Structures are given as structure tokens and as C-alpha cells.
Amino acid sequence: MSADDAPTKTISDYEATLNKADTAVASFDKDDKTLTHILRGHLRRNPTLIPALVLLISIIAFSIVAPRFFGMGALSTVLKQTTVTGFIAMAQTLIILTAGIDLSVGAILVISSLIMGNLAVVAGLPVFLAVLIGMFFGALMGFINGVLVARIKLPPFIVTLGTLSIFNALKLWYSQSESIRNADIEANAPGLLWFGEGFNMAGASLTYGGIALILLAAILWYVLNHTAWGRHVHAIGDDPDAAMLSGINVSRTLISVYAVAGLICGFAAWIAIGRVGSVSPIAFDTVNLGSITAVVIGGTSLFGGRGSIIGSVLGAFIVGVFNTGLSLAGVDDYWQMFAAGCLVIIAVALDQWLRRATQ
């Protein structure tokens, strides 16, 4: 076959225009992040940085306004005053990390302290056994909250609002609205007051309760950041459906979170007895609000999934620093409450601002 007889290729109109097409490689505008974006992303990745800076600035500011504040005596007083709130804030943090909330933590604390006091002082049980029983009932009350939230699928706010009323009624019934005096505790069960004792170091008066607060915060920080259970807690707070699809037993984890929170409240009851020196059914009536305030100021998101134990403890210290500093500056109590409310609103607004860092 000659070359002239060979079939010829036909070039379509589309192929014919390819040579005229633009050969430039596609390019996209570079997304240059501003300083605000960088700062917001950094703060979101390190939520503890904000309360730490606020605490440092608060101490410096109040030291200028009220020179008596700058001293180991005043700072150790802040630690003593915020010890119980710090414990309850840690329990509240575990629950809020799962996008829940517990309004009954204060009632669990008081009931546990009443059980410890009655068993050790009135019934004559050994202090250690009375404390264990009180902590067991604290964990049991938290377990009940967890079952209602995880198994019955009720909203945490409604569940704990209901159990708050139930536990408040039970504590008045169990105690017959009577307190256990400090003299009776010292005579029959002085071990209940052990966490209120302490020692002096570098001019500061430290209690064993304050030392226990720092140790428990370190333990919970490790558990939340370096164990599978801690990762499950964060995952449930971020997205419970995605956590379930990834193989996490959401119901069991939620129940364990509420039970552990109740156990911490039970242990805090022992701390509280040493702190005030007595047991009363009407004590610590504002610890619920105080714990939530500390958690929010400490950088834990109310929407779950983001926050830290250390931040919540720092948040409790911030509230204590503000209250003590304003008192030393001669500010009235209602302005102290005003300042605490402003701190909460600012903290929530900041949380919303940080949440937009991922969008």
C-alpha cells in the first residue's frame, strides 16, 4: 500500500483548538493569615494560657491597688478559700467536657459530708471507713445522674436540676436539719479535720487540702491527656455520633464521667469538713455557681470537647483573687458579684471568638 493510499486522520474541531488553549498552570491566591488569626488559633490550641495570664495580671493589678494583697499571707488565704471550689470545678470540668452540666454537685458534696460526719461522730465508725462510705455515696449519686443522661437520654441540665431538688430534700431529711459542731468532731473524729491542718513554708500557710487540690489536678490532667478514657471524653464532647461510629461506647463513658465527678465531690466533702471545721446541711449553697464560673473562666467550652483541668483550677483562683483583692481594696460585696458576672460574660464571649478559629 502506497503512502497516498494510507488512511488520513481527521482532527476534530475540539482537538484543533487545543493548540490555542492557555497552557498556564492554575494558581490560587495565597491565604495570608493575619496576626489575629494566628493569635486566635494559638489560644485555641492552648486554652490554659488565657486564665494563666489573667491570673498573673490580676495579682499584679490588685497588688498595686491594695499593697497588702502582695504577700504570701494573702495568696495563701486565696488558696484556702478556693480549695473546695477548685475540687468541685474539676468535677464539673469532666462533665462539661462531654457537653453536659451538673447542677447537683453542691448537694452531692453536702450529703457526702453529712454521711461522713454522722458515721464517724455519731455512730462511732473509724474515720477512714466513714470517709470511704461517704465517697461511695457521692459516686452513687453521680452514677444515677449518668444513667439518666446516657441511658434514658434526658438532657443533663434537666436531669441535674431535678436531682438537685431530690438531693437537697434528702440532705435535710437525713440530717434532720441539724449540724455537727466542731467541738463534737474534735472530740470523736478529729481525723475528719485533717485536711484543714497545714504547715508554713516561705511565709505562706499551706493546708493539706490545698496540696491535695494540686495533686488531684495533676492526676486528672494526665488522665485526660494521656489515657484512652481521656481521649474518649474529649471525643464525645466534640461529636458523640462520630465518637460512637469510631467504636467508643458513649453511654458507658458518660456514666463513668458522672460517677467519677460524684466521687470527686465525695472526696471534696472530706476537704470541706476540714476547711470549715463543722458539718451543716445548708453549707456551700453557692458552690454550684462558683464551680461553673471557675470552669468557664478557666477556658473550658460549654459546648464540650475543649478545656483543661488546670484551666479550671486557675479559674477558681481568679475568682478568689478578685474577691480577696476587691475586699482588701474596700469594695462592697455586690460589686464583687458584679465583677464575677462580668468575668463569666467575657469568658463566654472569648470562647465564641475562639470557636470561630476552626471555621
MARBAPA-659723 format. One record per residue: z, x, y of N, C-alpha, C, O in turn. Coordinates in steps of 0.02 Angstrom, whole numbers, plus 50000, padded with zeros to 5 digits. Last residue first. Example, Ala and Ser with C-alpha at 12.3 -4.5 7.8 and 13.67 -1.06 7.14 Angstrom:
BEGIN
503545064249888503575068449947503945064550002504025067050057 503905066049716503905061549775503905066049835504235071249834 
END
This chain:
BEGIN
530874933451389530314928951399529734932751433529204929851446 531974941151385531574941051325530954936751332530534936451287 532624938951504532344945751492531894945851431531464950251426 533234927151514532534927251533532214934051523531614934851532 534534930551487534154927251434533404927251450532984927351405 534994935151609534854939951556534444936951500534044940451470 535154923051677534704928051704534504933151651533934935251647 536154917151599535494913951604534974918951629534404919051605 537194926251626536944925451558536244922251558535804924351521 537394923751762537144930251741536864930051670536364933251656 537914910851753537284911951788536974918651769536374919151761 539104913851684538604909651652537924910451686537414910751652 539754921751782539604924551716539064920451680538624923351649 539894912851888539484918851898539284921751830538714923851821 540774903751828540114901551851539644907451859539064907151839 541894912151805541554908851749540844906851769540374907951731 542254915951935542054920951887541674917951829541174920751806 542634903551990542044907052016541794912351967541194913251959 543804901451916543234896951909542594900051934542064899251903 544604911851964544424911751894543824907151882543384908751842 544734907952099544384914252083544164914352010543614916651994 545474896252083544814895952115544414902152097543824901652081 546654901352032546244897051989545534896452017545044896151979 547034908052148546924911852087546494907852038546044910552007 547214897652234546654902052247546524906652188545954909052179 548364892252179547744888352175547134892452192546584891052168 549354902052204549124900852136548454897152134548034898652092 549014912752349549314906952315548984905852247548434908152234 549214930252369548754924452367549084918952326549384920252274 549854942452379550144936752412549704930552414549814926152455 549444953052305549174952552373549434946552411549254945552469 550024950352184550314955852224550054955752295550384958152341 549134940052147549854938652157550184944052199550564942552245 547934946852135547994941752187548724939952200548914938552257 548284955252025548094958052090548154953052146548404954752200 548534945751923549064950351945548904953152014549344953552057 547274939351915547894935551926548444940051953548784938252002 546384950151893546304945751951546954942051966547174941752024 546894955351773546884959551833546824955251895547164956451945 546684944451687547364946751700547394951051763547874950551801 545274943951689545664938151713546374940251730546644938151781 545044956651633544794955051700545184949151729545394949351787 545584955351505545904959951553545674958451624546074959051671 544664946351452545364944351458545734948851507546144946451546 543534954651456543554948551495544254945951505544434943651559 543884964151362543824966251432543834960151478544124960451533 543794955651251544444958751269544434961051341544924960151378 542424953051257542894947651265543594950151282543944947151323 541874965851234541754962451297542244956751310542464955751366 542274968051103542544972351156542454968951224542894969251266 541484958651036542214958051036542524962051093542964959651128 539994952551114540374957751080541124956251086541354953051133 538334944951107539004945951133539374951251094539094954251048 537264932851042537334938851083538024939151113538274934351142 537264921050965536834926550946536924932950985536694938250962 537494907551086537554910851022537104916851014536614917651051 537594901551205537054899151163537034902751096536614901351053 538514908351277538724901951250538194898851204538344894051168 538604925751252538194920051271538454913651238538604913651178 539804936551316539564933051257539194926651278539454922751318 540354942751429539644943651415539384940251353538794941051337 541644940551473541514946551433540794947451411540634952351378 541614928051526541614933751573541454940251536541164944851565 541684921151403541094920451447541054926351495540514929251504 542934925151353542324926351314541714926151359541274930351353 543824920951454543774928051437543124929551399542804934651412 543614906951448543474910751509543384918151495542914921251520 544084904351320543374903151335543174906951398542624909851401 545444907751339545034911351290544294910451304543914915351300 545864898551437545894905751450545454909751403545134914551423 545714886451372545294887851429545284895351444544764898151462 546734888851273546044887051256545564888851312545064892351301 547924891251341547604896951308546894895251286546484899851281 548714881951400548094883751435547714889451401547224892051429 549854880551326549424874651332548764876251367548304872151365 550894888951279550194891051277549714885151281549224884951245 552104877051215551914883551243551154884551237550824881451196 552634866051157552224864951217552014871451250551774871451307 553444869751053552844865751037552394864651098551824862451090 554034886551049554034880051082553404876251065552864879251064 555044899951017554514895850988554574888851018555094885651012 555294915851102555514909451076554914905851046554344908251049 554754927251159555434927551133555704921051105556284920751087 553494929751205553914925251246554634925051221555084922951257 553034939851113552884940251185553364936051226553614938351277 553404936250986553684942351014553584942851089553984945751125 552604924850978553334924150972553674930351002554164929851038 551324930350986551564926051040552324925251038552654924951090 551184937250866551174940950929551484936850985551864939451026 551194926150782551724931150775551764935350839552314936850863 550004920450826550634916650833551224921350827551714920550864 549014929050788549194929050859549844925150871550194926250920 548894925150656549194931650670549414932050744549944934950759 548274912850680548914913150646549264919650657549874919850668 547094917050740547564913050780548254912950747548764913050782 546544923350629546714927450688547204923650733547664926550760 546334912050550546794917350527547004921750585547594923750589 545374905350625546034902250616546544907350593547124907150614 544334914550609544584913150676545284909950672545724911650711 544134913250472544364919750498544654918750568545164921750585 543664899950471544274901750435544564908350461545174908950470 542494900850544543034896650570543694898250535544224898050566 541784909650458541914911450528542494907350556542944910150587 541694902550338542084908750340542244910850411542784913450424 540844892250379541524890650358541964896850360542544896550382 539684899850406540014896150459540734894450441541184895150482 539384904550276539554909350330539914905850387540394908550414 539104892650209539664896850187539874901750241540474902950251 537974888350283538584884250278539184888450260539714887950290 537014898750264537264896950331537924893250327538394894750364 536664911250174537004904950161537354902850225537924904850238 535094918550203535804918250222536084911350205535774906250221 533724919350182534164919950125534904919750141535314920750096 532864916450283532924923450264533424924650208533534930350187 533074903050304532454905050271532464912350249532114914250202 534284903850376534274900750310533644902750271533694904150211 533844909950493534344913350452534344910450381534404914150332 532984900150543532704906550522533184910350477532984913650430 533984890650570533444889150523533114895550497532994896250437 534814896850666535084895250599534544893650548534624895150489 534614909350772534194903950746534434902250675534274905850628 535744916050831535064916550858534634910650837534334907250878 536834912850749536854911150820536164911350852536024907250896 536394918450630536504911150634536524908950706536264903550723 536404931950664535774928650646535834921050651535374917750675 537744934850685537284935250741536634931550726536354928250770 538194932850552538484928950607538004929050667537884923750697 537474942550482537354935450468537614931050524537304926050542 538054954050532537344952750547537174945450534536764942550570 539334952550476539244952550548538524951250568538404947550616 539024953550339539314947350366539224946950442539064941650468 538584966650328538104961250318538374954650347537994950750376 539204977550458539254974250393538744968650389538504966150440 539234982850587539064987350531539164984150463539194987750413 539604973850685539044978250698538814982350638538264985050638 540714966550643540144963050671539524967350678538964964750677 541584976850599541344971650552540724968250579540244967050541 541834984050718541494987250661541204982050614540634982750591 542484974150792541874977250818541484980450761540874979650756 543604971950713543104966650719542444969250746541914967050726 544254984350734544064982150667543514976850670543014977350634 544474984450872544074989750842543824987650772543244988950754 545314973350884544664973350918544204978550888543604977350880 546424977850813546034972350786545344971950819544854970350786 546844988150902546644989750833546224984150803545714985550771 547164980951019546644986151020546394987750950545784988650940 548194972750970547594969851000547024974850999546454973150981 549164981850931548834977850880548184974750906547694974150870 549554986351058549234991151012548854987350957548304989250938 550134974451104549554977251138549184982251095548564982451095 551204973551013550694968351015550064970751050549514969151027 551994984051045551634984450982551094979050978550594979850943 551774988151220552084984451165551674985351102551084987151104 552095000651341551634997651293552024994051239552534996451216 552255005351500552645002051448552174998251402551884993151422 551865021251568551655014451551552095011751495552295015351450 552225034251585552415029551637552215022351624552375017951663 551795040051466551475041951529551615036951584551175035451625 552505027251379552055032951371551695034151437551335029851461 553765018351294553495020851357553075027051344553255031451305 553615004351180553825011151197553495013051263553015009951286 554184988751111553684993851127553985000551143554545002151122 554214971451056554524977951071553974983151085553384981951073 553484960951014553664960951084554004967451105554084968751165 553364962350880552774963950920552914963650995552494965751035 554634957850835554464964850831553874966650876553874971950907 555164945350822555094947950890554824955150892554794958150946 555324942850690554814939050724554684941650795554154940350824 556434950350653555764953050638555204949250672554664951950683 557564942750673557344947250728556654950350716556334952650763 558134929850624557484932650605557224937250660556714935650691 559444926850668559244925250600558584928550578558494929850518 559674931450800560224931350752559974930650680560274933650635 558464930150867558774936750863559324937050810559424942150778 558304916250854557824920850822558134927750814558064930850762 559364911550930559334909850859558844914550822558984916550765 559004916351057559634918551026559634917250951559874921350912 557824909551085557804916751075558434919151040558394923650997 557644893650999557874898051053557844905351034557834907150975 556384882950967556834887750933557014893050984556584896551010 556234865851023556074872951024556574876950985557124874650970 555634849850971556194854450985555954861650981555514863450941 554814839650927554814841350999555404845851019555634845651076 554794840350793555214835150823555314836550898555834834950927 553904848750734554454851950771554954846850798555494848750823 553024839750675553354844750634553964847650670554474848950638 552594831950785552934828750728553334833950688553904832650669 551984841550865552554837750892552944834350836553564834050838 550984845750777551484850650800552084847150830552654849450822 550224834150758550594837050702551124841950725551674842250696 549654832250885550114827250858550534830150802551134828850798 548864843650889549384842650940549894837550917550494838250928 547994841250783548464846750778549024846250830549594848050816 547284830150839547644829650775548174835050769548754833650752 546724835450955547194829850960547614829250896548214827950899 545914845350893546404847150945546934841650951547534843150953 545064838150813545604841750780546124844250830546704845150812 544204833250917544594828750876545184832250842545744829750843 543694845150966544034840651012544464835650974545024834050995 543084850050853543694853350876544054849350930544654850150939 542014840450842542484841750787543134844650814543674842150799 541334841550965541654835150946542174836250892542714833450895 540904855050959541294852651015541674846250997542264845651012 540124855650840540764859350845541204856850902541814856450895 539454840650770539434845650824540114849050831540624845750830 539364840150590539594837250653539574842650707539664848550692 539044842350454538534843050506538734839550571538314836450604 539824843250346539724836450371539214836450427538964831150447 539754857450331539584852850276539424845850301538944842750278 540024863550456539504866150413539284861050360538684860550345 541054855950521540464858150558539884859750511539314857650522 541994853450422541724847850460541094849650498540634845550505 542244866650382541944861850335541644855950372541094853750355 542844872050498542214874650473541864869950425541254869250427 544034864750508543534864350562542854866550536542344863450550 544634869350390544474862250399543954861250453543484857350445 544804882950422544364881050367544164873650372543584871950360 545774882050523545104884450539544594882550486544024880850502 546814877650441546574873350495545884875550519545464871350534 546924889050358546764882450329546504877750383546014874150372 547324899150445546674899650413546454892950384545854891350386 548604893650474548114894750527547414895250499546954892150526 549184894050349549044887550378548564888150438548174883650450 549264908150336548874904250288548694897350317548124895150311 550134911450438549444913650443548994909850395548414908350411 551304905750383551044903350447550314905350457549914901350481 551434913650269551334906350262551044903450327550594899350326 551654926150328551074925050285550924917650277550344915650278 552874923750395552264925350434551644924150392551144921450417 553724921550288553624916150336552984917450377552614912750392 553674934250230553424928450193553284922650239552784919250232 554274941850331553594943450309553284937550272552694936050282 555564936250341555094935850396554374936950374553924933350395 556204926150207556064932750236555514932250289555044928250282 556934910250254556464914250216556384921150248556484921950308 557774901150320558054907450297557584911550254557824916150220 557494889250382557514889250309557774895850281557974896050223 557614893550520557974887650494558044888050418558594887150392 556894905850531557534904750566557934899150533558534899950521 555764905250445556164911350450556854910050479557344912750454 555244892150457555364895050391555834901050394556264901850351 555174890450597555594886050556555744889050488556314888550464 554284900950635554964900450661555414896150618555984898150605 553104898150563553454904550555554174904050577554624906350543 552814885350614552934886250542553314892750530553784892950490 552624888450749553164883850729553334884550655553914884350636 551504896650742552134899450766552724894950747553264897550731 550564887350696550724893150655551384896250676551784898350634 550534878650806550764876250741550954882050696551474881750662 550004887450905550674884550912550944882150845551524883350829 548704890750853549194895850870549904893050871550354895950842 548124878150848548224881950786548744887350796549174888550753 548084875250984548504871150941548634874650875549194874250848 547134884851025547814884951052548304881051009548864883250998 545974880950956546284887350940547004887750966547434890650934 545224869650976545874868750944546234875350931546764875250899 543954870951019544444868751069545144868351041545614866751077 542714881550987543324878950955543834877451009544104881951041 540944881650963541524882351007542114879150972542034874550932 539374889850922539874884550918540414885550970540344889651015 538484900150904538284894650948538744888650941538544882950953 539084910550842538684906150800538434900050838538204895150807 539834915850945539254919750921538804915550875538214916950870 540884907050949540364906250999539744910350981539194908550999 541664912250843541374905450839540804904650888540294901750871 542024924950887541694924150822541344917350818540784916850792 542694921651007542054925251008541674924450943541074923350944 543894915950967543394911650999542704915051000542194911650994 544544927350922544404921950875543854917450903543404915450867 544624934151044544254937150989544074931850937543524931850910 545434925451117544744926551139544324929751084543734928151077 546634926851051546284920451045545564921151067545124917851039 546924940151092546854938451021546464931951012546004931650971 546974938451233546494942951203546374941451129545814941551106 548074930151249547404927651267546864931951236546344929351216 549064939351209548944933251170548254930451184547894928551138 548894949451311548864950951239548694944751198548234944951157 549034948251446548394946051417548354947251342547824946051312 550274953251479550124946251495549494943751461549434937851448 550184966751440550674962351408550474954951418550514950951371 549194971251529549074971551457549554966851420549344963451373 549854969551651549244965751637549104965551563548924960351535 550864979051634551044971951639550434967551626550504962351593 550114990551639550424988851576550664981651576550674978351523 549764989951775549244989451724549534987851655549224984151617 551004991651838550624985351847550094984551793549994978951768 551345004651789551784998951779551414992351785551484987951742 550365013451828550405011851757550855005851745550755002251695 549495007951975550055011351942550095009151870549875003651852 549014998952095548765005052064549355009052037549675012952073 549744988852154549384987352093549164993652057549134993851995 550254992952273550724992752216550364991552150550624993052097 549194991152362549324997952335549804997952276549775002352234 548094979452371548804979552357548974986252324548904986952263 546814983852408547114978052441547874978052433548244976852480 546604994752323546544995552396546894990052433547244991152482 546794989152200547214994952218547184996352293547664998752322 545794979852198546484977452205546964983152221547484982052252 544694988652182544744984152240545464981852251545704982052307 544944995152059544894999052121545004994652182545354996552228 544944984051972545534988351977545524992352042546034992852077 543634979451993544204975152009544834979252018545224978152065 542854989851944542804988152015543404983952036543664984852092 543234989151807543354995251846543344993751921543784996051958 542794976151774543494977951767543664984051810544174984251844 541414977351797541804972551836542544974251834542894973851884 541094986851699541004988551770541414983851814541714985951863 541404979351584541734985851596541674987851670542164990251699 540554968251593541284967351602541654973951613542154974051648 539284976051578539444972051637540194970951644540474972451697 539284982251452539274986351513539484982351574539824985051618 539164973751347539844975951364539864979851430540394980551460 537814971851323538184966551359538884968651379539184965651424 536504979751313537194982451316537634977451354537824978751411 535344972651318535464976651258536174979351255536424981151202 535484967151444535474962651387535604966451322535934963951277 535414978351524536044974651521536064969851462536594968651433 534074981851501534614986451482535274982851476535664984051430 533394970851555533334972351484533884976951460534134976151404 533774972151689533964966151651533914967351576534354965251538 533224984451724533944983551727534154977551685534664977851650 531854981651708532174986951668532924986051666533234986651613 531684971451802531544970251731531894975451687532184973751635 532004978551920532404972651900532304971151826532794969651791 531024988051928531704990251917532144984551894532604985451854 529594981651837529964983351897530664985551878530874985151821 528344987651731528984984051738529334986351802529354992351817 526674985351727527194989851754527824985851767527844981351808 525544982851620526124978951642526674983751664527084985851623 523864985951659524504988751635525084984851665525124983751725 522564975351611522994977851665523654980251636523954976951594 521444981451488521924976551512522344979651567522464985751569 519734982751434520354985651459520794980151487520554974851508 518404985751323518844981051355519494984451376519764988551339 517164997851361517714995751318518184991051357518334992151416 515444994451399516114996551421516644993751374516594988151351 514174990451377514494994551325515194996851344515495000851309 513324975651401513794980351431514174984051376514454980851332 511644974151337512344972051343512774977651372512604983551368 510374977851313510544976651383511284974851393511514974051450 510304978551178510234984851215510414984051288510574988851322 510374965151143510954969451131510904975951171511414978451195 509254957551155509664958151214510264962751205510624964151253 508734957251029508354960751081508764961851144508634966451182 509574949350958509594956450946509244960451000509424966051016 509164937051014509864939251020509914946751011510244950251050 507824935950978507994936451049508694939051059508834942851106 507494946450835507674940150868507834941350941507964946950963 506164955050780506794955850815506944949350851506554947150894 505424957250623505444953450685506134954050715506644953450680 504604970450542505234966950557505174963250623504904965950672 503144969450438503464971350501504104967250512504134961350493 502594975750284502864970150324503224972750386503564977850384 501124986350274501854985350265502094979750309501854978850365 499784988950302499914982850263500664981550255500844976050232 499825000850363499634995050404499794988550369499924983350400 500115009650265500635008350316500465002250357500914998850382 499545003050107499495007150167500035005350217500365000150211 500005004349940500005000050000500005004550062500405009150068 
END
